[in-house]
Each structure stands twice: as structure tokens, then as C-alpha cells.
Amino acid sequence: METQQAHSLGGTRFRASGDSPRRVPPLLWLNLVCLDAPFVAVAWLWLFARTFRIPLQVGNCVALFLTAWLIYLADRFADCTSLRPDLPRSLRQEFCLRHREIWIATILLVGGFDAYVIWRTTTLETFLIGAVVGGLALIYLVINHPLGLIWRSLPAKELAVGILFSAGTLVALLPALHSATIGFAITAIFFAALCALNCISIAHWEYGLDRAQGKVSIATRHPRIARSSGLIALVLGVASFVTATISRSAAPLLACIGVSAFLLAWLNARLVDVDRRTALADLVLLTPIVPLIAATL
């Protein structure tokens, strides 16, 4: 017999494993199929390349998109399959479990196509740098799932994800760093901070779910830091715009980081359903789309 009882955890409602499938709002679809992160990565790669006038190959964009998608698909699948059936789940976890056969097939197809694109389009130097970042991402997946309790003694999961995501996004540009300025390094640090704040904010919103599932996050280990994510995002936004007035060459990037940080702070202050807020947390990082559209006009 299926239960219709929802679990209220920390003020947020999650569903038990036996509940009937929930209606999926259109806003959540990119997040449910793990496509939000790949679009975010490619958008920021394009803006970094354009801002610092670094040549960018289409193949590198495709490889980044597929690699980011593959990693997030694998991470979501490992996350869902590690849950006991009696535990409450988020909407994205429910969606993955309901479509696990398609999910596995997608992982295999995306992985194969990604390997082909990398082999055909990536230079040796870019491949070697990407292999290092990819290896670190693989280590993260192993630590985060089979050895997930390691975060009890090393509560830095969200920081690790933010740094890895930003580093992976910029892999294609790193071979050309000899022509970049100090502005590139500063902006890359700001971007990594934005990505980490995105993860910390989500951990804060899903504190109750993580506790119920026995998972470790910065919110379960250091709740005061997680609760301050909105304030930290405000500080990052102000710092980005102030730095933009000093480093004019990086102003477009810093402005987008600042706007995304302010939007993230706004999300932290809003009382929105946690599934929608989690999806919006990634969508507010798509601010580079504005200059991308402007550049095509």
C-alpha cells in the first residue's frame, strides 16, 4: 500500500518513497535532467574567452557541455541509488529513480559521445589539463558516495564542488594563460566563490533532507555558515562590482558574477518551495546569456 504522507523537514516538504509521482513544473526540467550545469559551464566559458580575447574552439564547448552533463548524471544516479527505499527524497531524486533505465543508457551514450568529441577536437595540452581536473572529479565522486562519511571530518564538499566546477569550466582556456592578465586569476577566484556559494545555499535549503537521509553537508556540520550564505552572496556581489571598477578588462565577467550573487542572495531570502529554489539557484548563474544575446544583435 502506498503512503500519501509527506515528510516535513525543517519547514520543507519532501515525499516518501511510496508516494505517487509529483507533477513536474516546467521550471524544473533542466535541473531534473542535469542540463542546467552544462549550460552554465558553457555560458561562462564563452564569456571568459570573449572578455580576455582567448580563442575558443566549438569542439571545446561541446566537450565541456558533454563532460559536465556526464559528471552530473553519474553523481545524481549514485546519489539516488544509495538511498534506502524508506527515506524521503527530493523531486530530482524521485525523477532519476523512476527513469533509472533511461538514465543508465543516457550516461553510456553521453560518455561515448564525449570521449569521441574529446579525441577528435581537443589538443594534447588541453586534454592533459582536463584529465587532471577530470581525475579530481572522479576522486570527488568516489569520496562523496562510497566514502561519503569522510565529509564528517572534512566538511568541504560544497567548496570542492565549486572549485572543481569552475576549474573544469576554464580548462579549455588554461593553455592560453600566458597571454592572460592578473584580472583573469582574480575573476576566476570570484567565479569559484560564486559556484561554491551556489552549493552552500542548496545545502542550507536541503538541510532537513540531508539530515533525514543521513548525509553530511556544510549545513549539517556548520549550520551557521550555511545560514549566512545569503549575506556572503551579498558581499560577493558588492566586491565583484567594486573590483569591476578597478579591473576594467574583466568588468563584463565581474558584473555577471555580481548580478548572479545578488540573485542568489535574493533566493536565500525568499520562501520558495525547495525544489524550485534549487532549480533557480542554477538558473541565476546563467547571467552570461545576456551579453551573449547582446553580442549577436
VOMIMI-143639 format. One record per atom (N, C-alpha, C, O): residue in one letter; x, z negated, y negated. Coordinates in steps of 0.001 Angstrom, whole numbers, padded with zeros to 6 digits, always signed. Layout:
<sites>
AXZY...
</sites>
This chain:
<sites>
M+000855+000000+001198M+000000+000000+000000M+000890+000000-001247M+001832-000787-001342E+000586+000886-002200E+001382+000996-003407E+000900-000020-004435E-000297-000202-004658T+001870-000666-005045T+001518-001628-006083T+001408-000932-007421T+002157+000007-007689Q+000501-001364-008258Q+000328-000792-009590Q+000848-001743-010665Q+000590-001554-011853Q+001584-002769-010230Q+002069-003767-011184Q+003347-003278-011826Q+004255-002810-011139A+003421-003383-013137A+004639-003037-013858A+005417-004304-014132A+004843-005382-014284H+006732-004164-014195H+007592-005319-014441H+007937-005367-015923H+008416-004384-016489S+007692-006503-016542S+008051-006682-017937S+009339-007477-017993S+009390-008640-017592L+010388-006825-018502L+011721-007434-018511L+012268-007389-019925L+012529-006320-020476G+012436-008565-020499G+012997-008600-021838G+012141-007861-022854G+012668-007310-023821G+010820-007841-022646G+009945-007171-023591G+009771-005697-023312G+009015-005035-024023T+010436-005153-022311T+010348-003740-021986T+009736-003584-020620T+010080-004322-019696R+008831-002632-020476R+008126-002472-019216R+008808-001424-018350R+009051-000301-018790F+009118-001809-017093F+009679-000911-016103F+008756-000911-014897F+007960-001831-014705R+008871+000115-014104R+007967+000294-012985R+008607-000100-011668R+009806+000091-011464A+007796-000652-010775A+008273-000967-009435A+008368+000312-008626A+007793+001339-008987S+009117+000232-007506S+009400+001427-006727S+008158+002040-006113S+008153+003240-005840G+007104+001268-005883G+005919+001811-005249G+004907+002393-006213G+003876+002907-005780D+005172+002327-007508D+004217+002823-008483D+004098+004340-008402D+005038+005029-008007S+002931+004847-008782S+002732+006290-008809S+003585+006901-009912S+003928+006215-010874P+003937+008198-009789P+004797+008843-010776P+004207+008767-012180P+002999+008901-012375R+005084+008551-013141R+004635+008470-014525R+004630+009847-015179R+005402+010725-014794R+003774+010030-016151R+003750+011264-016927R+005025+011339-017761R+005451+010352-018362V+005618+012512-017785V+006888+012682-018486V+006641+013307-019857V+006225+014464-019926P+006881+012583-020945P+006739+013164-022280P+007776+014270-022485P+008885+014165-021962P+007444+015329-023232P+008390+016435-023448P+009724+015980-024026P+010769+016561-023730L+009682+014938-024850L+010895+014451-025491L+011952+014006-024486L+013145+014011-024790L+011518+013622-023296L+012431+013018-022326L+013061+014013-021363L+013949+013638-020598W+012629+015262-021376W+013060+016176-020324W+014569+016409-020297W+015165+016416-019221L+015193+016599-021448L+016642+016807-021459L+017370+015623-020844L+018338+015795-020104N+016899+014420-021154N+017521+013221-020610N+017291+013096-019114N+018190+012684-018382L+016098+013446-018652L+015777+013300-017233L+016633+014207-016359L+017009+013824-015251V+016942+015404-016845V+017735+016343-016041V+019204+016348-016463V+019960+017244-016086C+019603+015344-017245C+021011+015138-017633C+021577+016279-018469C+022783+016523-018430L+020743+016981-019220L+021233+018092-020033L+021528+017691-021475L+022107+018477-022226D+021139+016484-021869D+021397+016078-023246D+022887+015922-023514D+023385+016385-024541A+023601+015273-022600A+025043+015057-022787A+025831+016366-022861A+026695+016482-023730P+025581+017366-021994P+026304+018635-022122P+026076+019318-023467P+027020+019847-024054F+024841+019315-023965F+024573+019929-025264F+025291+019172-026382F+025833+019783-027304V+025292+017850-026295V+026005+017043-027287V+027494+017373-027269V+028102+017552-028324A+028078+017454-026089A+029512+017731-025964A+029870+019084-026568A+030828+019179-027335V+029120+020128-026235V+029424+021472-026735V+029222+021546-028248V+029995+022207-028940A+028200+020880-028764A+027952+020891-030205A+029124+020276-030970A+029559+020816-031987W+029629+019151-030477W+030753+018506-031157W+032050+019285-030961W+032878+019336-031871L+032240+019887-029800L+033423+020732-029593L+033433+021867-030602L+034465+022150-031211W+032293+022516-030781W+032204+023618-031745W+032531+023136-033160W+033280+023797-033878L+031977+021994-033564L+032190+021513-034928L+033641+021096-035143L+034202+021361-036207F+034259+020450-034157F+035679+020106-034272F+036519+021367-034427F+037396+021427-035288A+036255+022376-033597A+037036+023618-033651A+036847+024320-034995A+037814+024804-035582R+035631+024376-035474R+035355+025057-036741R+035956+024293-037917R+036532+024895-038823T+035825+022977-037902T+036327+022175-039014T+037837+022278-039149T+038357+022391-040259F+038544+022239-038022F+040009+022258-038059F+040591+023636-037760F+041794+023780-037546R+039717+024651-037749R+040138+026050-037584R+040997+026249-036334R+042051+026885-036376I+040526+025698-035239I+041206+025847-033953I+040451+026888-033135I+039239+026763-032960P+041138+027913-032627P+040449+028944-031834P+039749+028322-030625P+040288+027439-029957L+038548+028804-030368L+037752+028265-029268L+037201+029408-028434L+036519+030295-028949Q+037501+029379-027141Q+037021+030403-026227Q+035640+030024-025683Q+035344+028852-025450V+034811+031043-025490V+033479+030803-024939V+033576+030165-023554V+032770+029304-023200G+034573+030599-022775G+034750+030044-021438G+034983+028547-021452G+034530+027835-020555N+035693+028062-022473N+035930+026619-022580N+034629+025870-022861N+034421+024766-022359C+033755+026478-023667C+032459+025852-023947C+031606+025787-022685C+030968+024771-022407V+031602+026882-021924V+030821+026909-020685V+031371+025895-019689V+030611+025179-019037A+032705+025836-019576A+033327+024885-018648A+033009+023446-019043A+032726+022613-018183L+033054+023154-020342L+032724+021802-020808L+031268+021470-020495L+030966+020379-020012F+030373+022404-020769F+028952+022179-020505F+028716+021867-019030F+028032+020900-018696L+029283+022687-018153L+029067+022507-016717L+029729+021232-016201L+029160+020529-015365T+030933+020932-016698T+031632+019730-016242T+030886+018469-016661T+030713+017547-015864A+030441+018435-017930A+029676+017273-018398A+028386+017123-017596A+028004+016014-017223W+027725+018233-017339W+026476+018182-016568W+026731+017680-015152W+025978+016858-014629L+027801+018181-014536L+028138+017773-013170L+028412+016273-013090L+027924+015598-012184I+029188+015756-014032I+029532+014332-014017I+028281+013471-014191I+028107+012474-013490Y+027413+013859-015125Y+026208+013066-015361Y+025220+013178-014208Y+024540+012203-013887L+025128+014346-013580L+024280+014481-012396L+024768+013573-011273L+023979+012875-010636A+026088+013592-011037A+026662+012771-009965A+026502+011285-010263A+026183+010500-009370D+026723+010900-011515D+026599+009494-011890D+025156+009014-011746D+024914+007914-011249R+024203+009833-012176R+022789+009465-012056R+022389+009330-010587R+021676+008396-010220F+022848+010263-009748F+022482+010221-008334F+023067+008982-007659F+022381+008306-006892A+024337+008685-007947A+024957+007491-007368A+024263+006227-007853A+024095+005272-007094D+023863+006226-009107D+023167+005068-009671D+021829+004836-008972D+021491+003703-008631C+021077+005901-008763C+019737+005772-008168C+019787+005403-006695C+019025+004549-006242T+020672+006035-005951T+020715+005799-004508T+021289+004433-004162T+021172+003986-003020S+021905+003766-005126S+022454+002436-004861S+021420+001331-005044S+021694+000169-004743L+020225+001686-005540L+019192+000686-005813L+018396+000345-004561L+018108+001216-003740R+018045-000922-004424R+017129-001321-003355R+015720-000849-003699R+015360-000799-004875P+014914-000503-002691P+013564+000028-002962P+012656-000940-003704P+011720-000508-004376D+012912-002251-003596D+012007-003221-004209D+012335-003506-005669D+011642-004299-006307L+013373-002880-006210L+013779-003165-007580L+013048-002264-008575L+012712-001126-008249P+012798-002770-009793P+012205-001921-010836P+013191-000838-011258P+014404-000995-011117R+012652+000263-011779R+013507+001385-012143R+013083+001954-013493R+011949+001776-013935S+014010+002634-014126S+013694+003373-015345S+013071+004711-014958S+013100+005106-013792L+012515+005396-015938L+011879+006683-015668L+012891+007702-015153L+012583+008469-014241R+014090+007719-015722R+015088+008697-015272R+015546+008413-013840R+015865+009340-013097Q+015578+007140-013451Q+015925+006809-012071Q+014819+007240-011114Q+015094+007771-010038E+013575+007011-011506E+012442+007469-010696E+012486+008978-010497E+012291+009479-009389F+012745+009690-011587F+012744+011155-011543F+013815+011669-010586F+013563+012582-009800C+014993+011091-010651C+016086+011509-009770C+015734+011266-008307C+015974+012125-007460L+015173+010111-008011L+014836+009785-006627L+013712+010664-006088L+013712+011022-004910R+012759+011012-006941R+011654+011859-006485R+012122+013273-006162R+011498+013974-005365H+013215+013686-006782H+013702+015060-006602H+015127+015062-006047H+015947+015887-006451R+015419+014163-005143R+016798+013993-004688R+017339+015230-003978R+018522+015540-004117E+016495+015955-003211E+016993+017147-002519E+017402+018219-003524E+018465+018828-003401I+016545+018442-004519I+016882+019407-005569I+018102+018932-006338I+018938+019736-006752W+018200+017618-006528W+019329+017037-007266W+020646+017330-006548W+021624+017735-007177I+020668+017126-005241I+021885+017384-004465I+022252+018861-004533I+023420+019206-004717A+021256+019734-004386A+021512+021172-004450A+022052+021570-005822A+022943+022413-005922T+021510+020960-006880T+021975+021264-008230T+023416+020820-008423T+024209+021534-009037I+023760+019650-007906I+025143+019173-008002I+026095+020161-007336I+027147+020479-007890L+025732+020648-006150L+026589+021592-005430L+026711+022917-006183L+027806+023470-006293L+025598+023422-006699L+025622+024693-007423L+026407+024586-008726L+027233+025444-009036V+026145+023534-009479V+026850+023346-010751V+028339+023136-010508V+029172+023671-011240G+028680+022353-009472G+030084+022129-009151G+030804+023412-008781G+031927+023644-009226G+030166+024248-007967G+030782+025510-007578G+030950+026456-008746G+032004+027072-008903F+029917+026580-009572F+029988+027467-010732F+031008+026950-011740F+031728+027736-012355D+031070+025648-011909D+032037+025045-012828D+033466+025350-012381D+034308+025726-013196A+033736+025188-011092A+035072+025485-010571A+035438+026946-010808A+036578+027256-011155Y+034471+027843-010621Y+034724+029275-010838Y+035033+029560-012304Y+035978+030287-012610V+034242+028990-013210V+034453+029220-014643V+035810+028685-015079V+036527+029347-015830I+036167+027494-014616I+037470+026914-014965I+038599+027792-014446I+039572+028037-015159W+038478+028265-013219W+039514+029112-012616W+039678+030422-013375W+040796+030913-013529R+038564+030997-013854R+038607+032312-014483R+038955+032269-015966R+039506+033235-016494T+038646+031176-016643T+038735+031195-018109T+039699+030183-018718T+040050+030307-019891T+040132+029197-017961T+040915+028106-018547T+042411+028357-018415T+042896+028749-017353T+043141+028125-019515T+044594+028249-019466T+045187+027080-018682T+044538+026053-018486L+046429+027258-018239L+047074+026220-017435L+047197+024914-018212L+046951+023840-017663E+047574+024999-019483E+047752+023789-020292E+046434+023036-020448E+046381+021815-020300T+045376+023780-020747T+044063+023145-020871T+043604+022571-019540T+043022+021488-019487F+043873+023310-018463F+043480+022837-017133F+044170+021519-016785F+043537+020612-016244L+045464+021408-017093L+046206+020191-016754L+045686+018991-017545L+045520+017900-016999I+045431+019205-018842I+044882+018112-019649I+043489+017734-019153I+043150+016555-019053G+042685+018759-018844G+041349+018500-018325G+041374+017788-016988G+040508+016962-016698A+042387+018117-016158A+042500+017465-014851A+042770+015973-015012A+042279+015163-014226V+043550+015611-016027V+043827+014196-016281V+042539+013473-016681V+042214+012415-016141V+041810+014061-017635V+040552+013444-018076V+039538+013419-016935V+038822+012435-016754G+039482+014518-016160G+038570+014559-015021G+038917+013521-013971G+038031+012916-013367G+040221+013316-013754G+040646+012283-012811G+040232+010896-013267G+039815+010065-012461L+040350+010651-014571L+039917+009360-015112L+038403+009190-014971L+037915+008093-014697A+037663+010295-015162A+036209+010231-014976A+035858+009927-013525A+034916+009183-013252L+036622+010505-012590L+036386+010227-011169L+036679+008765-010853L+035948+008127-010095I+037747+008243-011436I+038066+006824-011250I+036932+005957-011787I+036559+004956-011174Y+036384+006354-012947Y+035251+005606-013506Y+034067+005601-012548Y+033446+004560-012336L+033746+006768-011961L+032612+006846-011039L+032814+005926-009842L+031872+005277-009387V+034046+005869-009330V+034339+005001-008189V+034218+003533-008593V+033639+002721-007871I+034775+003210-009758I+034722+001823-010227I+033285+001408-010534I+032884+000278-010258N+032512+002338-011111N+031179+001993-011585N+030157+001842-010465N+029150+001159-010647H+030390+002460-009317H+029375+002404-008259H+029839+001616-007035H+029343+000508-006830P+030759+002117-006208P+031173+001298-005057P+031802-000030-005464P+031666-001033-004763L+032497-000026-006613L+033178-001246-007061L+032589-001750-008371L+033312-002271-009220G+031279-001596-008537G+030644-001884-009815G+030841-003293-010335G+030815-003511-011546L+031036-004258-009440L+031180-005652-009879L+032486-005905-010615L+032686-006990-011161I+033392-004903-010637I+034650-005081-011371I+034384-005296-012856I+035200-005894-013556W+033222-004800-013342W+032905-004964-014761W+032624-006418-015125W+032544-006753-016307R+032470-007294-014118R+032306-008721-014432R+033579-009290-015042R+033527-010130-015940S+034718-008829-014547S+035994-009303-015078S+036553-008367-016140S+037443-008744-016901L+036024-007133-016191L+036494-006160-017173L+035275-005535-017856L+034913-004399-017552P+034641-006267-018777P+033386-005802-019377P+033615-004726-020434P+033379-004948-021621A+034073-003571-019993A+034399-002499-020932A+033809-001171-020492A+034306-000115-020881K+032751-001210-019682K+032186+000027-019137K+031747+000975-020245K+032078+002161-020214E+031006+000464-021220E+030490+001325-022281E+031613+001897-023136E+031538+003043-023581L+032657+001098-023368L+033809+001606-024108L+034503+002709-023324L+034919+003716-023896A+034628+002519-022019A+035270+003522-021170A+034502+004835-021199A+035102+005905-021295V+033176+004758-021117V+032356+005968-021140V+032502+006690-022478V+032641+007913-022511G+032472+005941-023576G+032604+006552-024896G+033929+007259-025080G+033979+008368-025613I+035006+006618-024639I+036333+007221-024772I+036469+008438-023871I+036994+009468-024294L+035999+008328-022627L+036090+009456-021697L+035260+010643-022178L+035696+011790-022079F+034069+010370-022697F+033217+011465-023164F+033858+012183-024344F+033889+013413-024380S+034363+011432-025299S+034985+012059-026469S+036256+012805-026082S+036510+013896-026592A+037058+012229-025185A+038277+012906-024739A+037945+014187-023987A+038578+015220-024205G+036948+014122-023099G+036546+015314-022362G+036014+016401-023276G+036245+017585-023033T+035303+016010-024324T+034771+016980-025273T+035882+017751-025971T+035738+018942-026246L+036984+017075-026256L+038049+017679-027059L+039180+018277-026233L+040175+018734-026796V+039049+018283-024911V+040117+018781-024037V+040561+020180-024429V+041760+020453-024498A+039613+021066-024684A+039951+022461-024974A+040745+022619-026262A+041406+023639-026455L+040692+021624-027152L+041388+021710-028433L+042746+021029-028417L+043567+021271-029302L+042998+020184-027430L+044225+019389-027419L+045499+020229-027363L+046485+019841-027989P+045537+021367-026645P+046771+022169-026660P+047154+022671-028049P+048317+023000-028281A+046200+022737-028976A+046482+023225-030325A+046713+022093-031315A+046700+022322-032525L+046923+020886-030828L+047067+019735-031724L+048297+019809-032616L+048364+019121-033634H+049267+020631-032247H+050473+020734-033070H+050150+021272-034465H+050915+021065-035407S+049000+021971-034594S+048609+022507-035892S+047543+021648-036575S+047078+021975-037667A+047165+020555-035928A+046120+019696-036486A+046729+018651-037414A+047933+018398-037374T+045896+018053-038240T+046334+017045-039189T+045958+015655-038695T+045324+015491-037652I+046371+014654-039480I+046008+013282-039156I+044491+013108-039204I+043932+012207-038577G+043842+013990-039961G+042389+013939-040032G+041733+014160-038685G+040677+013594-038404F+042353+014983-037847F+041814+015219-036508F+041818+013923-035711F+040822+013574-035077A+042943+013210-035744A+043053+011965-034977A+042053+010925-035475A+041401+010254-034675I+041934+010791-036793I+041004+009809-037354I+039565+010146-036967I+038793+009273-036571T+039222+011424-037089T+037856+011842-036766T+037565+011679-035283T+036457+011301-034902A+038557+011961-034446A+038373+011785-033000A+038108+010319-032662A+037301+010018-031783I+038788+009411-033359I+038561+007978-033137I+037148+007592-033570I+036462+006845-032872F+036719+008101-034716F+035356+007829-035180F+034334+008377-034186F+033322+007733-033909F+034604+009565-033653F+033685+010165-032682F+033626+009327-031411F+032546+009114-030860A+034776+008850-030942A+034798+007986-029755A+034015+006700-030009A+033305+006216-029128A+034147+006149-031216A+033397+004936-031562A+031895+005204-031550A+031116+004366-031095L+031489+006376-032050L+030070+006737-032039L+029543+006847-030608L+028456+006359-030300C+030324+007492-029739C+029904+007636-028340C+029800+006276-027653C+028867+006030-026889A+030761+005396-027928A+030723+004059-027333A+029520+003269-027842A+028874+002556-027075L+029216+003396-029138L+028057+002696-029702L+026749+003204-029099L+025803+002439-028909N+026709+004482-028804N+025548+005043-028116N+025325+004335-026781N+024203+003955-026449C+026405+004163-026022C+026313+003500-024710C+025976+002018-024850C+025188+001481-024072I+026574+001358-025843I+026312-000069-026051I+024859-000293-026455I+024226-001250-026009S+024332+000591-027300S+022935+000471-027722S+021993+000600-026532S+021053-000182-026391I+022247+001589-025676I+021405+001776-024495I+021495+000556-023580I+020488+000113-023026A+022703+000016-023425A+022866-001189-022603A+022059-002351-023181A+021472-003137-022437H+022034-002456-024503H+021252-003515-025159H+019762-003339-024883H+019071-004305-024559W+019270-002115-025011W+017842-001864-024794W+017445-002072-023333W+016317-002472-023047E+018360-001805-022417E+018048-001914-020987E+018607-003198-020379E+018856-003269-019176Y+018797-004199-021216Y+019322-005481-020751Y+018476-006054-019614Y+019011-006483-018591G+017157-006059-019796G+016278-006622-018773G+016350-005872-017465G+016346-006483-016396L+016416-004554-017533L+016502-003743-016320L+017820-003980-015596L+017845-004102-014371D+018911-004047-016344D+020213-004307-015717D+020233-005666-015032D+020785-005809-013941R+019632-006662-015670R+019577-007987-015058R+018768-007945-013763R+019168-008531-012757A+017638-007255-013791A+016779-007182-012605A+017452-006436-011461A+017241-006758-010292Q+018268-005431-011804Q+018944-004638-010778Q+020299-005222-010376Q+020983-004672-009513G+020683-006332-011001G+021952-006968-010676G+023162-006195-011158G+024243-006313-010582K+022991-005401-012213K+024098-004604-012738K+024783-005331-013888K+024214-006218-014525V+026012-004926-014127V+026810-005549-015181V+026985-004553-016320V+027339-003396-016094S+026737-005004-017533S+026958-004185-018719S+027474-005089-019826S+027536-006308-019668I+027837-004493-020925I+028299-005306-022049I+027159-006188-022560I+027406-007251-023131A+025912-005752-022357A+024763-006557-022796A+024565-007784-021921A+024162-008837-022415T+024843-007663-020622T+024679-008815-019732T+025862-009767-019829T+025718-010963-019578R+027027-009245-020192R+028224-010085-020286R+028448-010614-021701R+028856-011761-021882H+028183-009785-022690H+028387-010178-024091H+027158-009765-024908H+027237-008836-025712P+026041-010437-024711P+024796-010035-025385P+024880-010053-026903P+024197-009265-027559R+025693-010925-027480R+025793-010980-028941R+026388-009694-029491R+025956-009196-030531I+027384-009158-028787I+027973-007889-029222I+026949-006772-029116I+026806-005962-030032A+026237-006731-027994A+025235-005682-027794A+024129-005764-028843A+023664-004738-029340R+023712-006978-029176R+022652-007135-030178R+023117-006704-031564R+022297-006414-032435S+024412-006662-031765S+024966-006262-033064S+025226-004764-033148S+025792-004295-034135S+024823-004001-032129S+025143-002572-032104S+024542-001828-033293S+025153-000892-033808G+023350-002236-033735G+022753-001596-034895G+023570-001822-036153G+023792-000893-036929L+024020-003057-036359L+024849-003376-037523L+026184-002643-037452L+026667-002123-038459I+026776-002603-036268I+028048-001895-036104I+027871-000410-036400I+028751+000219-036987A+026730+000151-035992A+026460+001559-036274A+026351+001799-037779A+026825+002818-038283L+025727+000863-038494L+025658+000981-039956L+027049+000980-040578L+027342+001775-041471V+027896+000085-040100V+029271+000011-040610V+030012+001314-040328V+030729+001826-041186L+029833+001846-039118L+030485+003108-038769L+029990+004241-039661L+030774+005089-040088G+028687+004255-039941G+028145+005292-040805G+028730+005236-042206G+029121+006263-042762V+028790+004036-042778V+029371+003874-044117V+030844+004262-044108V+031309+004974-044998A+031579+003792-043098A+033006+004106-043004A+033237+005608-042873A+034208+006136-043414S+032356+006293-042161S+032501+007739-041984S+032349+008470-043308S+033138+009362-043619F+031342+008100-044090F+031131+008781-045368F+032226+008429-046378F+032632+009278-047171V+032701+007190-046351V+033809+006819-047240V+035059+007608-046875V+035749+008127-047752T+035348+007698-045584T+036517+008449-045133T+036377+009930-045461T+037372+010602-045730A+035149+010441-045440A+034918+011855-045758A+035311+012183-047191A+035722+013307-047478T+035189+011207-048099T+035586+011444-049488T+037098+011484-049641T+037617+012032-050614I+037804+010902-048675I+039270+010880-048719I+039852+012061-047954I+040753+012746-048438S+039327+012290-046754S+039801+013390-045912S+038819+014547-046023S+037933+014703-045182R+038981+015352-047061R+038030+016432-047316R+038020+017463-046193R+036982+018064-045915S+039158+017672-045549S+039221+018686-044493S+038327+018328-043309S+037828+019208-042607A+038132+017032-043096A+037308+016578-041969A+035910+016164-042407A+035163+015585-041619A+035547+016454-043660A+034273+015982-044210A+033048+016418-043398A+032161+015594-043178P+032958+017677-042943P+031758+018052-042160P+031584+017212-040899P+030475+016790-040573L+032680+016974-040199L+032623+016156-038985L+032247+014722-039303L+031377+014140-038656L+032904+014159-040295L+032653+012766-040645L+031222+012571-041148L+030607+011533-040905A+030701+013575-041850A+029316+013485-042319A+028345+013466-041138A+027384+012697-041129C+028601+014315-040144C+027734+014333-038958C+027838+013020-038183C+026837+012503-037688I+029054+012487-038082I+029225+011192-037418I+028457+010112-038181I+027791+009270-037580G+028559+010147-039517G+027857+009160-040328G+026349+009234-040169G+025686+008208-040021V+025803+010450-040200V+024353+010614-040043V+023907+010136-038662V+022901+009439-038538S+024660+010513-037621S+024312+010075-036262S+024369+008555-036148S+023522+007944-035496A+025370+007944-036785A+025496+006485-036741A+024310+005814-037435A+023782+004819-036938F+023890+006358-038585F+022730+005794-039286F+021455+005947-038452F+020626+005038-038405L+021305+007098-037798L+020135+007306-036941L+020151+006351-035750L+019106+005862-035320L+021344+006090-035222L+021465+005145-034112L+021110+003733-034574L+020463+002980-033845A+021535+003378-035784A+021167+002073-036344A+019656+001978-036536A+019054+000935-036283W+019052+003073-036983W+017593+003100-037159W+016886+002912-035820W+015894+002188-035735L+017393+003558-034782L+016803+003400-033450L+016891+001958-032970L+015969+001456-032326N+017991+001296-033282N+018150-000101-032884N+017129-001001-033563N+016784-002061-033040A+016650-000584-034720A+015689-001406-035464A+014244-001079-035121A+013331-001801-035520R+014028+000017-034375R+012674+000449-034054R+012183-000161-032747R+012955-000357-031808L+010879-000459-032702L+010259-000926-031464L+009646+000284-030761L+008474+000609-030953V+010465+000936-029946V+010056+002152-029251V+010202+001914-027755V+011075+001162-027322D+009343+002559-026967D+009459+002493-025515D+010895+002795-025103D+011503+003731-025622V+011442+002013-024174V+012859+002097-023856V+013251+003465-023318V+014352+003934-023608D+012391+004123-022544D+012721+005455-022038D+012851+006459-023174D+013768+007279-023182R+011933+006393-024130R+012007+007296-025280R+013221+006977-026142R+013909+007879-026618R+013475+005695-026338R+014596+005313-027189R+015921+005731-026565R+016835+006152-027274T+016030+005619-025243T+017242+006053-024562T+017449+007555-024725T+018570+008007-024959A+016370+008327-024604A+016473+009774-024799A+016842+010106-026240A+017663+010989-026484L+016240+009403-027190L+016532+009640-028601L+017966+009273-028955L+018559+009872-029852A+018525+008293-028255A+019899+007876-028535A+020879+009020-028330A+021889+009103-029029D+020592+009903-027378D+021439+011074-027179D+021081+012188-028153D+021963+012903-028629L+019808+012340-028452L+019387+013405-029360L+019912+013196-030775L+020175+014173-031476V+020072+011948-031213V+020586+011716-032569V+022062+012090-032687V+022605+012143-033790L+022707+012349-031552L+024097+012809-031589L+024202+014322-031745L+025305+014867-031768L+023074+014999-031850L+023080+016459-031979L+023126+016919-033431L+022721+018043-033729T+023605+016084-034329T+023687+016458-035747T+024552+017692-036007T+024290+018389-036987P+025580+018013-035181P+026334+019251-035436P+025490+020513-035355P+025933+021576-035793I+024283+020420-034803I+023416+021598-034743I+023044+022074-036147I+022834+023268-036362V+022964+021145-037102V+022602+021521-038477V+023644+022463-039075V+023274+023547-039527P+024945+022100-039100P+025928+023070-039608P+026048+024308-038729P+026402+025380-039221L+025758+024175-037429L+025794+025343-036549L+024736+026356-036968L+025011+027554-037029I+023529+025880-037255I+022464+026773-037714I+022807+027345-039085I+022592+028528-039349A+023344+026485-039956A+023704+026946-041300A+024779+028030-041251A+024780+028947-042072A+025693+027921-040285A+026778+028899-040176A+026286+030261-039717A+026932+031278-039971T+025146+030283-039044T+024618+031553-038541T+023704+032247-039548T+023329+033402-039348L+023344+031555-040626L+022440+032139-041622L+023197+033036-042600L+022592+033610-043505
</sites>
